[in-house]
Amino acid sequence: MALSNKWVLITGASSGFGEGAALAFAREGAKLLLGARRVDRLEQVAAAARKAGSPAAHVHGLDVASTASVNAFADFVRQHTDKLDVLINNAGGAKGLDKVAEGKDEDWEFMMQTNVLGVLRTTRAMLPFMTSNPGSSIINVGSIAGRVAYEGGSAYCAAKAGEIQITRALRLELSGTGVRVSTLDPGLAETEFSVVRFKGDAERAKKVYEGVNPLRAPDIAEALVWMANRPAHVCIDEMIIKCTDQAAIHKLYRRTT
Ligand SMILES: NC(=O)c1ccc[n+]([C@@H]2O[C@H](COP(=O)([O-])OP(=O)(O)OC[C@H]3O[C@@H](n4cnc5c(N)ncnc54)[C@H](OP(=O)(O)O)[C@@H]3O)[C@@H](O)[C@H]2O)c1
């Protein structure tokens, strides 16, 4: 499927992978519908996307933790198109690195609301734009944390494991519609992820990547474009991408000099 003039919806497009994806799909000539809570940042991404070649880049505030907000976003989508070609459920992230014994309800709730319920409610709202459009793609951004647990990651790992199972169940449910359903599960990547996880502590966030050459947003964006751009009969079910320095979730090579 050539992506030129196709409608691509990206959640969490105000930074990181979502921003990178907006620019990468823009370079393919795709039309963009971008959502996140920080609308000022979305406006900047949309302007850059138009410069990069997108014939239309529209933004609207979106809080995937709220059904009312997701439904309002669907109304915004309907103002522009009745068919979506690509839905990227990317909004999400981690809060805190506490062990279960010290876990905070508000952190757990953020992780479940965005990474799990956000994917469910956004997908539910967008399915009518996709099931009438064989060859369209739903790509969920998961994580290697959904596949391997780590200390302090209980809720995030659970949430991303949930995302993987949502992807698998949805693929079964949509069998016969021609809608492709995928998960792209990255490892360590330098975005705003760690600043959000450590609640604005930029110093602590920086340490996560010390001595490592991590993934960056364009690495993931390129893969998202490739997945969406396969012929209609090809579905990339699951993809794992890690930086070369991350041989496994617990085995990170750090340069000391
Ligand atoms: N970086 C990594 O190491 C890594 C690895 C594997 C997977 N991931 C996953 O990749 C995805 C993107 O993260 P990132 O690394 O690009 O981090 P990021 O730079 O922090 O981006 C997260 C995006 O999600 C949006 N978001 C958060 N809560 C939201 C909500 N309630 N409603 C709507 N949008 C919301 C943020 O926008 P607003 O704040 O403006 O709403 C932002 O655009 C997440 O699902 C994350 O779990 C990240």
The ligand as an SDF file (V2000), in Angstrom:
LIG
                    3D

 48 52  0  0  0  0  0  0  0  0999 V2000
   11.1570    5.0500   25.1830 N   0  0  0  0  0  0  0  0  0  0  0  0
   11.2120    3.7730   25.4940 C   0  0  0  0  0  0  0  0  0  0  0  0
   12.2000    3.2750   26.0290 O   0  0  0  0  0  0  0  0  0  0  0  0
   10.0270    2.8810   25.1450 C   0  0  0  0  0  0  0  0  0  0  0  0
   10.2800    1.5170   24.9650 C   0  0  0  0  0  0  0  0  0  0  0  0
    9.2270    0.6770   24.6510 C   0  0  0  0  0  0  0  0  0  0  0  0
    7.9630    1.1860   24.4960 C   0  0  0  0  0  0  0  0  0  0  0  0
    7.7130    2.5180   24.6890 N   0  0  0  0  0  0  0  0  0  0  0  0
    6.3410    2.9780   24.4940 C   0  0  0  0  0  0  0  0  0  0  0  0
    6.3260    3.8420   23.3780 O   0  0  0  0  0  0  0  0  0  0  0  0
    5.2110    4.7130   23.4660 C   0  0  0  0  0  0  0  0  0  0  0  0
    5.6760    6.1340   23.2040 C   0  0  0  0  0  0  0  0  0  0  0  0
    6.5560    6.5210   24.2160 O   0  0  0  0  0  0  0  0  0  0  0  0
    7.8500    7.4140   23.9580 P   0  0  0  0  0  0  0  0  0  0  0  0
    9.0390    6.6080   24.2860 O   0  0  0  0  0  0  0  0  0  0  0  0
    7.7750    8.0750   22.6530 O   0  0  0  0  0  0  0  0  0  0  0  0
    7.6900    8.4600   25.1810 O   0  0  0  0  0  0  0  0  0  0  0  0
    7.2300    9.9840   25.2250 P   0  0  0  0  0  0  0  0  0  0  0  0
    8.1970   10.8340   24.4680 O   0  0  0  0  0  0  0  0  0  0  0  0
    7.0030   10.2900   26.6610 O   0  0  0  0  0  0  0  0  0  0  0  0
    5.8370    9.9920   24.4470 O   0  0  0  0  0  0  0  0  0  0  0  0
    4.6420    9.5380   25.0360 C   0  0  0  0  0  0  0  0  0  0  0  0
    3.4750   10.1290   24.2620 C   0  0  0  0  0  0  0  0  0  0  0  0
    2.2610    9.6210   24.8290 O   0  0  0  0  0  0  0  0  0  0  0  0
    1.3920   10.7020   25.0560 C   0  0  0  0  0  0  0  0  0  0  0  0
    0.4750   10.4260   26.1480 N   0  0  0  0  0  0  0  0  0  0  0  0
    0.7600   10.0800   27.4240 C   0  0  0  0  0  0  0  0  0  0  0  0
   -0.3740    9.9530   28.1450 N   0  0  0  0  0  0  0  0  0  0  0  0
   -1.3930   10.2540   27.3020 C   0  0  0  0  0  0  0  0  0  0  0  0
   -2.7930   10.3260   27.4520 C   0  0  0  0  0  0  0  0  0  0  0  0
   -3.4060   10.0710   28.6220 N   0  0  0  0  0  0  0  0  0  0  0  0
   -3.5410   10.6620   26.3810 N   0  0  0  0  0  0  0  0  0  0  0  0
   -2.9680   10.9330   25.1980 C   0  0  0  0  0  0  0  0  0  0  0  0
   -1.6360   10.8860   24.9830 N   0  0  0  0  0  0  0  0  0  0  0  0
   -0.8670   10.5600   26.0390 C   0  0  0  0  0  0  0  0  0  0  0  0
    2.2990   11.8920   25.3410 C   0  0  0  0  0  0  0  0  0  0  0  0
    1.6160   13.1070   25.0050 O   0  0  0  0  0  0  0  0  0  0  0  0
    0.9890   14.1450   26.0340 P   0  0  0  0  0  0  0  0  0  0  0  0
    1.8400   14.1240   27.2720 O   0  0  0  0  0  0  0  0  0  0  0  0
    1.0670   15.4460   25.2740 O   0  0  0  0  0  0  0  0  0  0  0  0
   -0.4230   13.6940   26.2450 O   0  0  0  0  0  0  0  0  0  0  0  0
    3.4170   11.6450   24.3490 C   0  0  0  0  0  0  0  0  0  0  0  0
    3.0870   12.1650   23.0970 O   0  0  0  0  0  0  0  0  0  0  0  0
    4.5890    4.4860   24.8460 C   0  0  0  0  0  0  0  0  0  0  0  0
    3.4750    3.6370   24.7070 O   0  0  0  0  0  0  0  0  0  0  0  0
    5.7260    3.7990   25.6100 C   0  0  0  0  0  0  0  0  0  0  0  0
    5.2290    3.0000   26.6550 O   0  0  0  0  0  0  0  0  0  0  0  0
    8.7290    3.3760   24.9910 C   0  0  0  0  0  0  0  0  0  0  0  0
  1  2  1  0
  2  3  2  0
  2  4  1  0
  4  5  1  0
  4 48  2  0
  5  6  2  0
  6  7  1  0
  7  8  2  0
  8  9  1  0
  8 48  1  0
  9 10  1  0
  9 46  1  0
 10 11  1  0
 11 12  1  0
 11 44  1  0
 12 13  1  0
 13 14  1  0
 14 15  2  0
 14 16  1  0
 14 17  1  0
 17 18  1  0
 18 19  2  0
 18 20  1  0
 18 21  1  0
 21 22  1  0
 22 23  1  0
 23 24  1  0
 23 42  1  0
 24 25  1  0
 25 26  1  0
 25 36  1  0
 26 27  1  0
 26 35  1  0
 27 28  2  0
 28 29  1  0
 29 30  1  0
 29 35  2  0
 30 31  1  0
 30 32  2  0
 32 33  1  0
 33 34  2  0
 34 35  1  0
 36 37  1  0
 36 42  1  0
 37 38  1  0
 38 39  2  0
 38 40  1  0
 38 41  1  0
 42 43  1  0
 44 45  1  0
 44 46  1  0
 46 47  1  0
M  CHG  2   8   1  16  -1
M  END
$$$$
